[in-house]
Amino acid sequence: MPRYDLIIKNGTLVQPGVGEIRADLAVRDGVVAALGTDIPAADADETIDAAGRVVLPGAVDAHYHLGIYRDLAVDAYEETRSSLVGGVTSVLSYFRTGEHYLNRTGPYAEIFPEVLKAVEGRAFTDYGFHLAPMTTDQIGEIPSLIAEHGVTSFKYYMFYKGFNLASSSRDTKSFRMAEEGQEYDLGHLFELMEGVAAAGAADPARRVSLSLHCEQSELMRLFIDRVRKNGDPQTLEAYHQGRPPLTERVAIGEATTLAQAAACAINLLHLSSADALDAARIARRTHPALDVRAEVTLHHLCLDHATLDAAGAGLGAKVNPPLRTRDDNQALWEGVLDGTVDWVASDHACCMEEHKGDELWPALPGFGGTALLYPVMLSEGHHRRGLSLRRIAELVSANPARAYGLTTKGSLMVGADADIVIVDLDREQTVTTDLLLSGQDHCPFNGERLRGWPQTTIVGGRVAYRDGAVVGEPSGRYVARG
């Protein structure tokens, strides 16, 4: 019998922390089993010739929203299918109680098993979840969520203390489906940080962390009221003006001060502006002992409100935090280049055009992007800005895997999960909705020409995507972390 299930021959392997290696790679039982200069093709059931191609670890899309606006099982199938196009082999999806998702509240002990059951057998990628404790009782569930389900990352949305998801209502108790007396303020945040920190201290082998959506709701109230009183334009620029970068800067200051006091490891999500990035740098200098990591998204790196408004693109690119300016795009790229940014994600949230409409405030925020994770980073990062392939593999694979306890992901070394992407660095394609294999019927990146696309995506040692088409049925598995 052959020694291996799969051999990838003649490619250039890109190993995070190491760099480029000319070697063959062999897979057995879903893991990387051997690296060598000339592993015989006869030793495997299947051989892929990667001559002229680069071989990267599968991307870990660490910011994702399965089922936020659509049926969870349908979303799991269609959107993780889209992930394969972008070389994504693992997704970490956010989930919370309240409106959207399952439109329920209550203990995670009852709700989370339903989430897992809905996704089981429907995902093309491996998957995990970050959970948001919206009530005091849910904070108390943190130890059991870690012990029983391997959930090691949690979330707090700073603007939910004053607004709903779309910023169209200030009735946040109704939106969160919260009982009387259940506040969602800085007191709740600090108690949540204490709970996360205590869980981390009790299990130091795992990184237990809190992810933060940083926008300050009292300032949002002021600026949104000003926009609405000043003609209420229905544009992406107006949304940016209603939630300006100052709200991010102030929220990051509040959150990192509390995190230092609670000794809580935190992740600053989707930094969207030069102000936000500067606030993250200040927090690290001010609190050098604090474990604080920074994330940016593809859309905040590449899209700006002025260009989309001028093109008459409508409200399809409404997102939280809003799209900013070209200067902010450039500042965020500088943060990627100088190492301030720890990882890049998509913040994928399938949202149909019918949920956008032409009225700014009711329009639901978010859109898909997971299919562009490696293509954007290779085209805009590697080809245009000179980012090394090693650094790109760290930004989209190794660093988020390490931050969130995916200990067998983000590597091509022997023993790692055989989550692998074979990329044609010179292939150029224009982004279209159909190309992305998502259920979403529009894309803010539509028409962009990108250079560097995955040719083959391998999940757990099995070819799941090849030459623009999905291969086989979903085989992704839930990954308990730590």
N, C-alpha and C positions, 0 to 999 in steps of 0.2 A: 504493500500500500504506500502511496505518496506520504512523505513526511509532513507536508504542509497542505493547507487548503488553498492558499493563494500566494503567489510570488509577484511582486512588482519589481521589474528589472529595468536597469539602464537609466533610471531617473536620478535627479538631484534632490536628495532629502534635505528638508529644512527643519532643523531641530532647535526649538527654543532654548536659549541659553548657550548654544554651541555655534550654530550657523549652518552653512551648506556642506553636505557630505555626499560624495559620489558613492552610492552603495545600492545594493539590492535589499529588499525588505520582504520577509516571509511572515505569513500569518497562519496561526493554528488555533482553533477553538475560540475565535473571536479576539485574540490578543496578538500583539507583535511577538513573534517567536524567535526571530533571528535577523541580524543584519550582516551583510557580507559583500565582498567585492565581486563575487561571481557565483551566486547560488544557482545550481542547475535547474533549468526549467522543468526537467523531468521529475523533480522532487515535489511538485505540487499538482493538485487537480486542475487549477486554473492559473494562467500566467498573463500578466498585463505588461506590455512593452511601453515604458514611460520615457523612451529616448526623446530628448529635446523638451522634456516637460519637467516641472518641479513638483515635488511631493511634499505636502504640508499636513500637519495635524488638523483633523476636522475642527472647524470653528465651534466655539461654545457661545451661543447667543444668549447672554446672561440677562437680557431685559426683553421680556416678551409678555404678551397678554392673550392667552388662549381663552376663548369664550367670553370676552368682555361684551361683545355686541351680538353674538350669534350663538347657536347651539354649541355646547362645549365639544361634543363628539365630532360634529361636522367641522368645526374650526381645527380641532386636533388633526384631522385627516388632511384637510386642504392646505393648512398653513405650514405644517411640518413638511408636507410635500414641497411647498415653495422653498423651505429652508435648504433642501438638497441642492437647489439651483445655485445657491450662494456658498456651497461648501460647508454648510452648517450641519453638524452631526449630533449636537446636544443643544437643547433649549432649556432655559430656566424661566418659568412663567410666573408672573405675579397673580395672586388671587386674594380677594377680600370679600367680606360679607357686605350686605347693603344692596342698593340698586345696581343694575347690570350684573354680569356673571350669572349666578343662580337666583338673584333677587330674593335673597333670604338672609336672615340673621340667626344667631344661635351659636352653640359650641362647635368648635372645629372637630371635636371628637365625633360629632354626628355628620357634619357637612363635608369634611375633607375626604372620608372614604367614598362619598358619592362622586367627588371630583375625580379621584383616582379610578373609580369604576368606569366613568364616562370616557376617560382617555385611553384606558387599557385596550390594546389591540388596534388602536386607531392612529398611532403616531409613527411616522417614518423615521424620526430621530429618537435618540434617547432623551429623557425629559425629567425634570424635577420642578419643584415649586418653591417660591418665596411666599410667605403668608403674612397678612397684615392684621394684627390684633386691633380691632376697632372698639373693643369694650374692655373693661377691667377684668372681667371673667376670662376673656380670651388671652390676656397677658398671663394669667395663671396657668394657661395650657402650654406655655412654652416648653417646660421640661418634658412633658409627655409627647409633644410633637417631635422633639429631638429624639427621644428614646424609642418611640414606636414607629416613626416614619422617616427619620433621618433628615428632617427639615431643620437646617441650621441658619437660615437667613430670614429676616422679618422686615416689615416695612411700615413707615409712617409717612402720610401725605400731609404736609404742613398747611396747605391751603384748604383742606377739608374742614377746618374749624370755622371757616367763613363762607365757603362756596361749595356748590356741587361740582360734578366733573366738568360740565360744559361752561361753568361760570354764568349760568342763566338763572340761578336761584341761590338764595342765602338760607334756605330752610334745610340746614345741614342735618338736623336731627332726623327729619323725614328721609333724607337721602341715605343716611347711614342706617336707617331703621333702628335708631337707638331709643332705648327706654329713658324715661325721665330720670335725671340725675347722672346720666352717662355722658360726661363731657369729653370733648376731643380737643383739648387745648395743650398748652405747654406742660401742664401738670400731668396729663395723660402721657405725653411724650417722655417726660422724665421718668415716670413710673415704668414705662415700657423699656427705656434704656437700662434702668436698674434690673429689670427682669432678664433682659438679654445678657447684661454683664454678669449677673449671678450664674446664669446657665453656662456662660463661657468659663467662668472661674471654676465651676464644678467639673468641667470636662475640658481641661487645657489642651488636650490633643486635637480638639476641633476648634476651628475659628467660627464662633457664633457671632453674627453681626446684624446690624440694623441698617437698612437702606433708607435713604431719605430723599423725598421729593421736596426740594427747598424753594418755596415761594411764600412770601409773607402776606397773609390774607388781609390784615388791616390796611396795608398799603395798596393791595389789589383793589379793595373797596373804593379807596380814594381815586385811584387812577381810572378804574372802570367807570365810575360815576362821571369823571371829567370827560372821558371819551363819549359817553352817551349823551351828555349835555352839549357836546360840541358837534352836533350834526349826526352822530352815531353812524359813521361810515361802515360799510359792510366789507371790510378788507382785512387781509392778513396783517397789514401795518397797524390797523386799529387794534387788533388783538395784541400785538406786540406792545403798543402804547398802554393798553389796559393792564398788562402784566409785565412791566418793564424790568430790565436787569437789576434795578435797585431792589426789587422784591426778592430776587435770588440772593444778592449780597447780604441783605439783612437777615434773611432766613438761615443762611449758612453760618453767620455769626452766632445767632441764637442756638442753633443746633449743635455746633461744635463746642460752644461753652458748656452746654448741658452734658454733652458726651464726655468731656474732660472730667466734669464733676462726678459722673456715674461710672467712669472708666469703661466706657462702652465702645467697642469697635464699630465703625460706621463706614458706609459707602455713600458718597455724594453722587446721586444719579443725574444723568443727562444734563450736565453743565452746558448751558446754551449760550453763554456770553463771555466777553472779556472780563466783565465785572465778577461773574461767578467763578471763573478760573482764578482770578486774583484773590478772591475771598478764600478759595481752597488753599492757595499758597500761604496766605497769611495764617490760616488755621494751623497748618503744619508747622510754621515757624513759631507760633504762639504756644502751641501745645505739642512739643516734640515727642512726648511719650504716647500721644494718642495715635491709635491705629486708624488712619483715615485714608480712604482710597477714592479715586476720582474716575468717573465714567463720562464719556461723551457718546453721542449717537451719530450715525451717518448723516442724518438730515441737518443736524445743527452744524456739522462740519461743512456741508456742501450747498444747502439751500438757503435763500434769503427772501424776505417778504417783498422787497422792492421788485426783484426780477419776476417773481410769480404774479404779483399784482399787475405789473406792466404787461405781462403776457395774457392777462385775462383768465388766469387759471382758476379763479373762483376760490371756494373755501375748502377744497379737497385737502390742502396742506395745513389746516388748522390742527394744532397739536399743543400739548402742555409739556414743558414751557413752550412759548411761541417761537416760531422762526424769527431770527434776528437780522442783522445786517451783514454785508460782505466783510466789514471790518471784524465783526465777531467771528465769522467763519475763519478768517485768517488767524485771529488770536487763538482759537481752539486748535488749529493745525500746529501752531507754534508750541502749544502745550503738549501735543502728541510728539512733536519732534524733540522737545527738551526733556521728556520723561515725566512731566507733571501728570499727564493722563495715564491711568493704569490700564484701562481697557476701552474698547469701542464695541457698541452693541447697536441693535436696530430699534429697540422699543416697538417691536412689531405689534400692531393692533389692527386686525382686519376690520375696516369700516367702509361700508358701501356708500356710493354717491347719494343714495336716497336718504342717508342719515346726515349728510352734509347740508344739502339745500342751498339757499341763497341768503339766509339770515344768519348773521355772525354768531349771536349768543346762543341760540338753540342748537347750532351745528355741533355734532359730536366730535370730540377731538381724537386724533390719532390716525394712523395709516400703516400699511405694511412696508417692510423694507428688508426682511431677513434674507431674501434672495439676492441681495446686493452686498452682503457683508464682505466677502473676499473680493468681488469685482471692484467695488468702490475703493477699498483699501489698496488693492494692487494698482489700479489705474491712477487714482489721485494721490495715494501715498507713495508707492514705489516708483512708478514711471514718472510722475510729475514732480514729486518732492524729494525723491532719493531715499525714502525710508528703506532700510534693508529688509530682505525677506524674513530674516530672523526676528526683527523687531515687529513686523506685521504678524507673524505667527504668535508672538508673545501677546500682542494687543488683542487679538481676536480669539485666542485659544488658551495658551498657557496661563496668562494672568487671571482671567475670569475663573478658570478651572481651579487655580490655587486659592483665589479669594473665597470661593464658595464650596470648597471641600470636595471637588470632583477629583479625587486623588489619582484615578487611573486615566484621566483625560489630559489633553493638551500636550501630548508627547508622542514621538515616534520611537522611543527607546524600547528595548525588550521588556515585556511585562505590561506595557501600556495597552489600553483598549485599542483595537485596530479600527479606529475612526480616522479615516485618511482621505485626503483630497488630492487628486492629480490635476494640475493646472496648466493650461496653455497660456503662457505669459503674453504672447503676442496676438492672441485672438481678440478681435474687436467686434463688438456688437452694440447696436442701439437698443436702449431699454424700451420695451413695450409691455403693456399689461399682459398680453398672452405669453410672452417669454418667461414670465416669473412664476407661472403655474400656481398662482394664488386664487382664492375665491373672490378676492377684491376686484372690483370692476374699474379701477382707475389707479394711477400711480403718479405722485408728484415728480418722480425722476424721469417720467416719460420723455423720450427724445434725446436723453443724454447718451453720448457715445463713450463706452468704457472699454479699456484695453486690459485684458487679463481675466479669463473666465475658467471656472472649474469645468473639466472635461468628464471626470469621473468622481463620484462621491461614494465612499465606502463606510458603512455603519456596522460596527461590530464584526468586521471581517467579511461582510457581504456587500456586493455591489448593489447600491440602491438607486443610483442615477448615472446615466451614461449618455453623452452626446445629445443633451437636450431632452431626454425622456426618462421617466421613472421606470425602474426595473423591479418587478415583483410587487408584493403587498407590504403593508406596514410591519416592521419588525422591531421598532424601538421599544425600549424598556424603561420602566421607572428606576431612577437611581437615588437610593438613599445615601446621604452624604456624611463624610467624616469617618 
